C-alpha cells in the first residue's frame, strides 16, 4: 500500500503528476495507491494569489525540472491575483467523485489540479467539483451536495491531521506502508523509473523501526 501526499495548489505536485501516473501504471500489478490532501494553504495561509508573489518563479522552475505545461487560465489567475488558495476547500471536493466505480483517487487528484493549473479555476467553487465529477463520469448533483456540508471539510482536515501524524511536511511525497511503519519516498523531479527502483529497493529491505525519511522537495508550504 502506498499513499500519495499532495496539495491541490502545489505546483510541484502538479509537476510530479506525469511521473506518478506512469509509475502507478507500470506497477499496477503490485501496488495500491491511496491519496491524501495536504494542508499547504489553510487557516491564516488561505490567502489570495497576490500574497504569494513567488508563484511565478515556482511555476518556471517546475516547468524546467518536470516539463509540465501550465494553461492560459492559470496564467490569468496569477496575473489577476484574486483567487484565494484555500486547501481545505479544495480538499473537501474530491471525496464524492472518487467514490464512483472505475474512478481512482489519483484520477480525482489529477482532475482537481487540471482545474487550477490549466484552467485557473478556484477550487473553492462548488461548480468546479461538480464539473470534475461530470468529467469523471460521476454524479454531478451528488458531488455538489457532498461539497457543501461541514462534514466534507472536516473529512479533509482529518486527512491533514493524518499526514502530520506521519510527519509529512514536504509535498509531493509517496509513503510506503510496510509492517513496521511508513517510509517516505520520492521528490518532485523523480521519474517513473527512479520511483520503481526505489520501490524495488525498499521492498527488499527490512525496516528496523517505524520511521519517515524527509524529502528534499521544493513543494513545501509557502511562507
ABEGO torsion letter per residue (X at the ends): XBBBBBBAABAAAAAAAAAAAAAAAAAAAABBBBBBBBBABBEAABBBAAABAAAAAAAAAAAAAAGBBBBAAAAAAAAAGABBBBAAAAAAAAAAAAABBGBBAAAAAAAAAAAAAAAGBBAABAAAAAAAAAAAGBBAAAAAAAAABAAAAAAAAAAAAAAAAAGBABOBBBBBBBAAEBBBBEBAABBAAAAAAAAAAAAABBBABBBBBBBBBAABBBX
